[in-house]
Amino acid sequence: MSIVIGGMIGLGKTSVADTLNAHFKNKGIESKVFYEAVDDNPILPLYYELTPEELDARRIPFLLQLFFLNKRFKTVKDCINWQEPLYTIQDRSIYEDWYFAYVNKSLGRISELEFKIYEDLVENMMEELNELPKKAPDLMVYLKGSFDTVIDRIMARGRSFEINPELKEYYFEVWKGYDEWVMNQYAASEVLVIDMDNTDVVKSNADAQKVCRDVEEKLNEILNIEKAHIG
């Protein structure tokens, strides 16, 4: 089974992925997490720290989206080719990359021509993946939260390049359309929504257990539907 953890910056995708991974391993189920490229990303700090004029001059937003798309494409192939674990868990999906590129275009950080090139590249990548078995995830675990929760979590984790007060407008632009995109446009898999305003898998063991139970129940539901179709 393939799981992706989606959601707004700062809401805890990595923590949820690690929680699920530990849960599966404790039950004797092989699993592996494929993390988002953040710490080894040379472009991401520039995206947050440069002035709008510098971002535009160096076309950093476009380069960042290409960087993420390339890394995510490799992750999808690695998940497909990784035969041993029964569960793969991806920290954000290749499908969400398009949404971030779209927001950057809406903000004028990516030009219409760059976005067209980006979409053409995505289309070519997805056509290649279509030749491989099971490219789409079985489940997206979508972390949903209020904007206040997003800002609180971003500040709490303390990545220096993320806590510039001037970034609040950018975070809001990403946040305000995320739910609508997931609920009305994302169609690659089933979606399980986790209310992160009332969930903290790091500080609350009860919350962590509930998330794991909810994910397992949803996966079992998906498996039962697949078996029914095969039968």
Residue, then its C-alpha position, 0 to 999 in steps of 0.5 A: m500500500s502506498i500512502v502520501i501525507g499531504g497538507m500545508i507547510g508546518l502542519g506536521k507531515t514528517s511527524v505523521a509519516d514517522t508516527l505511521n512508520a513506527h506503528f506499522k513496524n511495531k505490528g511487524i509490517e515492513s514500511k519505509v518513509f520517503y522524505e521531502a527534500v528540505d535539509d539538502n535543498p540548496i534553493l529553498p532557503l533562497y526562496y524564503e530569504l531573498t527579496p522579491e526583486e532578487l527572487d524575480a531576477r534569479r527566477i528562484p521560484f521556478l527553479l525551486q518548483l523544478f527541484f521539487l518536481n525532479k525529487r518527487f518524480k524520483t521518489v515515485k519511481d523509488c516507491i514503485n521499485w521498492q519491493e520489500p516494504l508492504y507500505t510506502i509513506q511519502d512526505r508530500s506527493i508529486y500532485e501537490d507540487w502542481y498546486f504550489a507552482y500554481v500559487n506561485k504563478s498566481l502571485g506573479r513569482i512564476s511567469e505564464l511561460e514558466f508555468k506552461i513549461y512546468e506543466d508540459l514537464v509534469e505531463n511528460m513525467m506522468e506519461e512515463l509513470n503511466e507505463l509503470p504499475k501502481k504509480a498513484p498512491d492508495l491514500m492521501v492523509y491530508l492534514k487540515g488546519s486553521f491558518d493560526t495553527v499553521i503559523d503556530r506550528i511553523m514558528a514552533r519548529g523554528r527553521s530560520f528561513e521560514i519564520n520571516p514575518e514577511l512570509k505570512e502573506y505567502y503562507f496565507e496564499v498557499w493555505k487559502g486554496y489548499d482545502e478546495w484543491v484537495m477536495n475538488q481537484y485532487a483525484a489520484s486516490e482516496v483522501l483521509v482528512i486529519d484535523m490538525d487544529n485538534t491533533d498533535v502526534v508529537k505531544s499526545n500519544a492518544d492523538a498519535q494512536k487515533v491517527c494510526r487507527d483512522v489510517e488503518e481503517k481507511l486502508n482496510e476499507i480501500l482493500n475491501i473495495e478492491k477485493a470486491h471489484i476483483g471478485 
